[in-house]
Amino acid sequence: MRLEIADSLSKKALGIMFKKRMDYLLLFPLGYETRFGASIHSFFCPYFDVMWLDEKKKVVDFRENVRPWTLNITPKMACHYILEAPPRYIRKNRISIGKTVKITG
């Protein structure tokens, strides 16, 4: 699956907002470990899955099928990356806490 990296301020600010559907992975490198700084919302977004990853890209938390117009989606643990994916990606790929996500671009 195609990987995009939110590596600019505009890409980080827009994310997947205003997309009709999501058919790629979007990686947000945070640059430091944070929990509350990794909170997201789903305003103007299609349904999607989200994973929070540690510095070794192991899953520390995830949410499946995030609904549009949800506020304050915060991971349970601190992370270094946020990875947004199409809905059902987590289920299809059997993602679980502690699993390392292979990210290639």
DSSP file (Angstrom, degrees, kcal/mol; ACC not computed):
  #  RESIDUE AA STRUCTURE BP1 BP2  ACC     N-H-->O    O-->H-N    N-H-->O    O-->H-N    TCO  KAPPA ALPHA  PHI   PSI    X-CA   Y-CA   Z-CA
    1    1 A M              0   0    0      0, 0.0    23,-0.1     0, 0.0     2,-0.0   0.000 360.0 360.0 360.0 142.5    0.0    0.0    0.0
    2    2 A R        -     0   0    0     21,-0.4    23,-3.0     1,-0.1     2,-0.5  -0.337 360.0-150.2 -64.1 139.0    1.2    3.5   -0.8
    3    3 A L  E     -a   25   0A   0     21,-0.2     2,-0.4   102,-0.1    23,-0.2  -0.949  11.6-172.5-114.9 130.7    2.8    5.4    2.0
    4    4 A E  E     -a   26   0A   0     21,-2.8    23,-2.7    -2,-0.5     2,-0.5  -0.935  14.1-144.3-116.1 146.9    2.7    9.2    2.4
    5    5 A I  E     -a   27   0A   0     -2,-0.4     2,-1.8    21,-0.2    23,-0.2  -0.946  10.7-138.9-114.3 127.3    4.6   11.1    5.0
    6    6 A A        +     0   0    0     21,-3.1    20,-0.0    -2,-0.5    -2,-0.0  -0.629  47.1 149.4 -81.0  85.3    3.2   14.2    6.6
    7    7 A D        +     0   0    0     -2,-1.8     2,-0.3    21,-0.1    -1,-0.2   0.228  49.0  59.7-110.3  12.2    6.6   16.0    6.6
    8    8 A S  S  > S-     0   0    0      1,-0.1     4,-2.5    -3,-0.1     5,-0.2  -0.926  87.0-111.4-133.8 162.6    5.5   19.6    6.2
    9    9 A L  H  > S+     0   0    0     -2,-0.3     4,-2.4     1,-0.2     5,-0.2   0.896 118.2  49.3 -60.1 -41.3    3.3   21.8    8.3
   10   10 A S  H  > S+     0   0    0      2,-0.2     4,-2.5     1,-0.2     5,-0.3   0.903 111.2  48.6 -67.9 -39.9    0.6   21.9    5.7
   11   11 A K  H  > S+     0   0    0      1,-0.2     4,-2.5     2,-0.2    -2,-0.2   0.895 113.7  47.7 -65.7 -38.7    0.5   18.1    5.4
   12   12 A K  H  < S+     0   0    0     -4,-2.5    -2,-0.2     2,-0.2    -1,-0.2   0.896 113.7  47.2 -67.9 -39.4    0.4   17.7    9.1
   13   13 A A  H  < S+     0   0    0     -4,-2.4    -2,-0.2    -5,-0.2    -1,-0.2   0.900 121.2  35.1 -69.8 -41.0   -2.4   20.2    9.5
   14   14 A L  H >< S+     0   0    0     -4,-2.5     3,-2.8    -5,-0.2    -2,-0.2   0.879  76.6 157.6 -83.5 -39.4   -4.6   18.8    6.7
   15   15 A G  T 3< S-     0   0    0     -4,-2.5    -1,-0.2    -5,-0.3    -2,-0.1  -0.283  80.5 -25.4  51.6-124.0   -3.8   15.1    7.1
   16   16 A I  T >  S+     0   0    0     30,-0.1     3,-1.7    10,-0.1    -1,-0.3   0.237  98.0 136.7-104.7  13.2   -6.8   13.3    5.5
   17   17 A M  T <  S+     0   0    0     -3,-2.8    28,-0.2     1,-0.2    27,-0.1  -0.321  71.3  16.7 -60.0 142.9   -9.3   16.1    6.0
   18   18 A F  T 3  S+     0   0    0     26,-3.7     2,-0.3     1,-0.3    -1,-0.2   0.528  91.8 131.5  71.8  10.1  -11.5   16.7    2.9
   19   19 A K    <   -     0   0    0     -3,-1.7    -1,-0.3    25,-0.4     3,-0.1  -0.723  54.3-146.1 -87.3 142.3  -10.7   13.3    1.4
   20   20 A K  S    S-     0   0    0     -2,-0.3     2,-0.3     1,-0.3    -1,-0.1   0.872  80.8  -9.9 -73.9 -37.3  -13.7   11.3    0.2
   21   21 A R        -     0   0    0     25,-0.1     2,-0.5    -3,-0.1    -1,-0.3  -0.963  68.4-119.3-153.7 166.3  -11.9    8.1    1.1
   22   22 A M        +     0   0    0     -2,-0.3    -6,-0.0    25,-0.3    63,-0.0  -0.954  31.7 161.2-116.9 123.7   -8.5    6.9    2.2
   23   23 A D        +     0   0    0     -2,-0.5   -21,-0.4    63,-0.1     2,-0.3  -0.018  62.6  50.9-129.4  29.5   -6.6    4.4    0.0
   24   24 A Y  S    S-     0   0    0    -23,-0.1     2,-0.4   -20,-0.0   -21,-0.2  -0.932  83.2-100.4-152.1 170.8   -3.0    4.9    1.4
   25   25 A L  E     -a    3   0A   0    -23,-3.0   -21,-2.8    -2,-0.3     2,-0.5  -0.822  28.1-157.8 -98.3 141.6   -1.1    5.1    4.7
   26   26 A L  E     -aB   4  84A   0     58,-2.6    58,-2.8    -2,-0.4     2,-0.5  -0.967   6.1-161.0-124.6 116.1   -0.3    8.5    6.1
   27   27 A L  E     -aB   5  83A   0    -23,-2.7   -21,-3.1    -2,-0.5    56,-0.2  -0.830   5.2-164.4-101.5 128.0    2.6    8.6    8.6
   28   28 A F  E     - B   0  82A   0     54,-3.2    54,-1.7    -2,-0.5     2,-0.5  -0.906   8.6-156.9-109.2 101.1    3.1   11.5   11.0
   29   29 A P  E     - B   0  81A   0      0, 0.0    52,-0.2     0, 0.0    -2,-0.0  -0.683   5.2-167.8 -75.7 124.0    6.6   11.6   12.5
   30   30 A L  E     -     0   0A   0     50,-2.8    51,-0.1    -2,-0.5     3,-0.1   0.764  21.9-138.7 -86.9 -25.5    6.3   13.5   15.7
   31   31 A G  E    S+     0   0A   0     49,-0.6     2,-0.3     1,-0.1    50,-0.1   0.337  76.9  38.9  86.4  -8.5   10.0   14.0   16.4
   32   32 A Y  E    S-     0   0A   0     48,-0.2     2,-0.4    47,-0.1    -2,-0.1  -0.970  94.7 -86.4-161.6 165.8    9.7   13.3   20.1
   33   33 A E  E     +     0   0A   0     -2,-0.3     2,-0.3    45,-0.1    47,-0.2  -0.689  58.4 148.5 -84.4 129.8    7.8   11.0   22.5
   34   34 A T  E     - B   0  79A   0     45,-2.2    45,-2.9    -2,-0.4    43,-0.1  -0.991  35.0-170.0-155.6 154.8    4.4   12.4   23.5
   35   35 A R  S >  S+     0   0    0     -2,-0.3     3,-1.3    43,-0.3    -1,-0.1   0.720  94.5  34.0-109.1 -60.3    0.9   11.2   24.5
   36   36 A F  G >  S+     0   0    0      1,-0.3     3,-1.3     2,-0.2    -2,-0.0   0.786 113.3  61.4 -72.4 -25.4   -1.3   14.3   24.5
   37   37 A G  G 3  S+     0   0    0      1,-0.2    -1,-0.3    37,-0.0    -2,-0.0   0.557  99.1  59.8 -72.4  -7.1    0.7   15.8   21.6
   38   38 A A  G <  S+     0   0    0     -3,-1.3    -1,-0.2    37,-0.1    -2,-0.2   0.227  76.3 125.6-104.1  11.3   -0.4   12.8   19.6
   39   39 A S    <   -     0   0    0     -3,-1.3     2,-0.3    35,-0.1    35,-0.2  -0.455  38.5-175.4 -69.1 143.0   -4.2   13.5   20.0
   40   40 A I  B     -E   73   0B   0     33,-2.2    33,-3.1    -2,-0.1     2,-0.3  -0.804  15.5-150.2-130.7 173.0   -6.1   13.8   16.8
   41   41 A H        -     0   0    0     -2,-0.3    30,-0.2    31,-0.2     0, 0.0  -0.879  14.5-139.3-135.1 170.1   -9.6   14.6   15.6
   42   42 A S    >   +     0   0    0     28,-2.6    27,-2.1    -2,-0.3     3,-1.6  -0.028  43.4 148.7-124.5  31.8  -11.6   13.4   12.6
   43   43 A F  T 3  S+     0   0    0      1,-0.3    -2,-0.1    27,-0.3   -25,-0.1  -0.475  79.9   1.4 -64.3 133.9  -13.3   16.6   11.5
   44   44 A F  T 3  S+     0   0    0      1,-0.2   -26,-3.7    -2,-0.2   -25,-0.4   0.698 108.9 125.0  61.6  22.2  -13.9   16.6    7.7
   45   45 A C    <   -     0   0    0     -3,-1.6    -1,-0.2   -28,-0.2   -28,-0.1  -0.778  59.9-125.2-110.1 153.2  -12.3   13.1    7.5
   46   46 A P        -     0   0    0      0, 0.0   -25,-0.1     0, 0.0   -30,-0.1  -0.327  55.0 -69.4 -76.6 175.5  -13.6    9.9    6.0
   47   47 A Y  S    S+     0   0    0     -2,-0.1     2,-0.3    18,-0.1   -25,-0.3  -0.413  70.7 160.8 -60.7 144.5  -13.7    6.8    8.3
   48   48 A F  E     -C   66   0A   0     18,-1.1    18,-3.7    38,-0.2     2,-0.3  -0.981  38.6-118.0-159.1 165.1  -10.2    5.5    9.0
   49   49 A D  E     - D   0  85A   0     36,-2.6    36,-2.9    -2,-0.3     2,-0.4  -0.808  28.3-160.7-103.0 151.4   -8.0    3.4   11.3
   50   50 A V  E     -CD  63  84A   0     13,-2.5    13,-2.5    -2,-0.3     2,-0.4  -0.999   7.9-171.3-137.3 140.7   -5.2    4.9   13.4
   51   51 A M  E     -CD  62  83A   0     32,-2.5    32,-3.1    -2,-0.4     2,-0.5  -0.980  13.4-148.3-127.7 141.6   -2.2    3.5   15.1
   52   52 A W  E     -CD  61  82A   0      9,-2.8     8,-3.1    -2,-0.4     9,-1.2  -0.947  22.4-163.9-108.4 130.7    0.2    5.1   17.5
   53   53 A L  E     -CD  59  81A   0     28,-2.3    27,-3.2    -2,-0.5    28,-2.0  -0.858  12.5-132.5-119.8 146.5    3.8    3.7   17.2
   54   54 A D    >   -     0   0    0      4,-2.5     3,-2.1    -2,-0.3    25,-0.1  -0.153  49.6 -79.6 -82.4-172.9    6.8    4.0   19.5
   55   55 A E  T 3  S+     0   0    0      1,-0.3    -1,-0.1     2,-0.1    24,-0.0   0.729 134.7  49.9 -64.5 -21.8   10.4    4.9   18.3
   56   56 A K  T 3  S-     0   0    0      2,-0.1    -1,-0.3     0, 0.0     3,-0.1   0.276 121.1-108.7 -97.3  10.1   10.9    1.3   17.0
   57   57 A K    <   +     0   0    0     -3,-2.1    44,-3.0     1,-0.3     2,-0.4   0.782  69.3 147.9  66.0  31.5    7.5    1.4   15.2
   58   58 A K  B     -F  100   0C   0     42,-0.3    -4,-2.5     1,-0.0     2,-0.3  -0.788  56.0-106.4 -91.4 140.6    5.8   -1.0   17.6
   59   59 A V  E     +C   53   0A   0     40,-2.6    39,-3.1    -2,-0.4    -6,-0.2  -0.506  39.4 172.0 -70.5 124.0    2.1   -0.4   18.1
   60   60 A V  E    S-     0   0A   0     -8,-3.1     2,-0.3     1,-0.4    -7,-0.2   0.611  70.5 -10.4-104.1 -19.3    1.4    1.2   21.5
   61   61 A D  E     -C   52   0A   0     -9,-1.2    -9,-2.8    35,-0.1    -1,-0.4  -0.958  62.9-175.5-167.6 161.0   -2.3    1.9   20.8
   62   62 A F  E     -C   51   0A   0     -2,-0.3     2,-0.4   -11,-0.2   -11,-0.2  -0.985  13.3-151.7-158.1 161.0   -4.8    1.9   18.0
   63   63 A R  E     -C   50   0A   0    -13,-2.5   -13,-2.5    -2,-0.3     2,-0.3  -0.997  18.0-143.3-136.0 135.8   -8.4    2.7   17.1
   64   64 A E  E    S-     0   0A   0     -2,-0.4   -15,-0.2   -15,-0.2    -2,-0.0  -0.771  72.4  -1.0-100.8 144.9  -10.4    1.0   14.4
   65   65 A N  E    S-     0   0A   0     -2,-0.3   -16,-0.2     1,-0.2    -1,-0.2   0.888  76.5-156.9  50.1  54.5  -13.0    2.6   12.1
   66   66 A V  E     -C   48   0A   0    -18,-3.7   -18,-1.1    -3,-0.3    -1,-0.2  -0.434  14.2-129.5 -64.0 128.8  -12.7    6.1   13.5
   67   67 A R    >   -     0   0    0     -2,-0.2     3,-0.7   -20,-0.2   -25,-0.1  -0.484  24.2 -97.9 -81.3 149.4  -15.9    8.0   12.8
   68   68 A P  T 3  S+     0   0    0      0, 0.0   -25,-0.2     0, 0.0    -1,-0.1  -0.287 104.5  29.5 -59.3 151.8  -16.0   11.4   11.2
   69   69 A W  T 3  S+     0   0    0    -27,-2.1     2,-0.4     1,-0.2   -26,-0.2   0.778  80.8 144.7  68.7  31.9  -16.5   14.4   13.6
   70   70 A T    <   -     0   0    0     -3,-0.7   -28,-2.6     3,-0.0     2,-0.3  -0.855  33.9-152.8 -99.8 136.7  -14.8   12.8   16.6
   71   71 A L        +     0   0    0     -2,-0.4   -30,-0.2   -30,-0.2   -31,-0.0  -0.810  61.7  12.8-109.8 148.3  -12.8   15.0   18.9
   72   72 A N        +     0   0    0     -2,-0.3     2,-0.9     1,-0.2    -1,-0.2   0.944  60.9 179.4  59.0  61.0   -9.8   14.3   21.2
   73   73 A I  B     +E   40   0B   0    -33,-3.1   -33,-2.2    -3,-0.2    -1,-0.2  -0.842  15.6 178.8 -92.4 104.5   -8.7   10.8   20.1
   74   74 A T        -     0   0    0     -2,-0.9   -35,-0.1   -35,-0.2   -38,-0.1  -0.896  26.7-121.1-117.9 135.5   -5.8   10.3   22.4
   75   75 A P        -     0   0    0      0, 0.0   -37,-0.1     0, 0.0   -14,-0.1  -0.326  15.6-131.4 -69.7 157.2   -3.5    7.2   22.7
   76   76 A K  S    S+     0   0    0    -16,-0.1     2,-0.3     2,-0.1   -15,-0.1   0.703  91.5  37.7 -78.4 -20.6   -3.2    5.4   26.0
   77   77 A M  S    S-     0   0    0    -42,-0.1   -17,-0.1   -43,-0.1   -43,-0.1  -0.885  95.1 -94.5-128.9 158.1    0.6    5.5   25.8
   78   78 A A        -     0   0    0     -2,-0.3   -43,-0.3   -45,-0.1     2,-0.3  -0.362  48.2-177.3 -67.5 153.0    3.2    8.0   24.6
   79   79 A C  E     -B   34   0A   0    -45,-2.9   -45,-2.2   -47,-0.1   -25,-0.3  -0.896  36.8-145.4-146.3 172.4    4.4    7.5   21.0
   80   80 A H  E    S+     0   0A   0    -27,-3.2   -50,-2.8    -2,-0.3   -49,-0.6   0.542  85.0  33.6-113.7 -20.0    6.7    8.8   18.3
   81   81 A Y  E     -BD  29  53A   0    -28,-2.0   -28,-2.3   -52,-0.2     2,-0.4  -0.968  57.7-152.1-139.3 151.3    4.5    8.3   15.2
   82   82 A I  E     -BD  28  52A   0    -54,-1.7   -54,-3.2    -2,-0.3     2,-0.5  -0.992  15.5-166.5-118.2 133.2    0.9    8.4   14.2
   83   83 A L  E     -BD  27  51A   0    -32,-3.1   -32,-2.5    -2,-0.4     2,-0.4  -0.962   0.9-164.5-124.2 114.6   -0.1    6.1   11.3
   84   84 A E  E     +BD  26  50A   0    -58,-2.8   -58,-2.6    -2,-0.5   -34,-0.2  -0.796  15.8 175.0 -98.1 141.3   -3.5    6.7    9.7
   85   85 A A  E     - D   0  49A   0    -36,-2.9   -36,-2.6    -2,-0.4   -60,-0.1  -0.899  37.0 -79.4-140.9 163.3   -4.8    3.9    7.4
   86   86 A P    >   -     0   0    0      0, 0.0     3,-1.8     0, 0.0     4,-0.3  -0.250  66.6 -80.3 -60.0 155.2   -7.9    3.0    5.5
   87   87 A P  T 3  S+     0   0    0      0, 0.0   -23,-0.1     0, 0.0   -38,-0.0  -0.285 117.8  20.5 -58.2 144.5  -10.8    1.6    7.5
   88   88 A R  T 3> S+     0   0    0     -3,-0.1     4,-2.6   -40,-0.1     5,-0.2   0.430  87.2 118.3  74.5   2.8  -10.5   -2.1    8.3
   89   89 A Y  H <> S+     0   0    0     -3,-1.8     4,-2.1     2,-0.2     6,-0.2   0.916  74.3  50.6 -61.7 -43.8   -6.7   -2.0    7.7
   90   90 A I  H  4>S+     0   0    0     -4,-0.3     5,-2.4     1,-0.2     4,-0.3   0.928 114.1  43.4 -62.0 -46.2   -6.0   -3.0   11.3
   91   91 A R  H >45S+     0   0    0      1,-0.2     3,-1.2     3,-0.2    -2,-0.2   0.934 113.7  50.2 -65.4 -46.9   -8.3   -6.0   11.2
   92   92 A K  H 3<5S+     0   0    0     -4,-2.6    -1,-0.2     1,-0.3    -2,-0.2   0.842 117.6  40.2 -61.4 -34.2   -7.1   -7.1    7.7
   93   93 A N  T 3<5S-     0   0    0     -4,-2.1    -1,-0.3    -5,-0.2    -2,-0.2   0.299 107.1-124.4-100.1   8.6   -3.5   -7.0    8.8
   94   94 A R  T < 5 -     0   0    0     -3,-1.2     2,-0.2    -4,-0.3    -3,-0.2   0.885  40.8-176.1  50.0  47.3   -4.1   -8.4   12.3
   95   95 A I      < +     0   0    0     -5,-2.4     2,-0.3    -6,-0.2    -1,-0.2  -0.523   6.7 168.7 -73.3 138.6   -2.5   -5.4   14.0
   96   96 A S    >   -     0   0    0     -2,-0.2     3,-2.0   -35,-0.0   -37,-0.3  -0.944  44.6 -72.4-144.2 165.5   -2.2   -5.7   17.7
   97   97 A I  T 3  S+     0   0    0     -2,-0.3   -37,-0.2     1,-0.3     3,-0.1  -0.377 120.3  22.1 -58.8 134.0   -0.5   -3.9   20.6
   98   98 A G  T 3  S+     0   0    0    -39,-3.1    -1,-0.3     1,-0.3     2,-0.2   0.227  89.7 130.4  91.8 -13.7    3.3   -4.7   20.5
   99   99 A K    <   -     0   0    0     -3,-2.0   -40,-2.6   -40,-0.1     2,-0.4  -0.546  58.8-126.3 -75.1 136.8    3.3   -5.6   16.8
  100  100 A T  B     -F   58   0C   0    -42,-0.2     2,-0.6    -2,-0.2   -42,-0.3  -0.705  18.4-143.6 -82.6 130.4    6.0   -3.9   14.7
  101  101 A V        -     0   0    0    -44,-3.0     2,-0.7    -2,-0.4    -1,-0.0  -0.850   9.6-138.6 -96.6 122.5    4.7   -2.1   11.7
  102  102 A K        -     0   0    0     -2,-0.6     2,-0.6     2,-0.0   -45,-0.0  -0.714  22.2-168.9 -82.3 116.8    6.9   -2.4    8.7
  103  103 A I        +     0   0    0     -2,-0.7     2,-0.4  -100,-0.0    -2,-0.0  -0.936  13.8 163.8-113.5 116.9    6.9    1.0    7.0
  104  104 A T              0   0    0     -2,-0.6  -101,-0.1     1,-0.1    -2,-0.0  -0.976 360.0 360.0-129.2 145.1    8.5    1.4    3.6
  105  105 A G              0   0    0     -2,-0.4  -102,-0.1  -103,-0.1    -1,-0.1   0.401 360.0 360.0-132.6 360.0    7.9    4.2    1.2
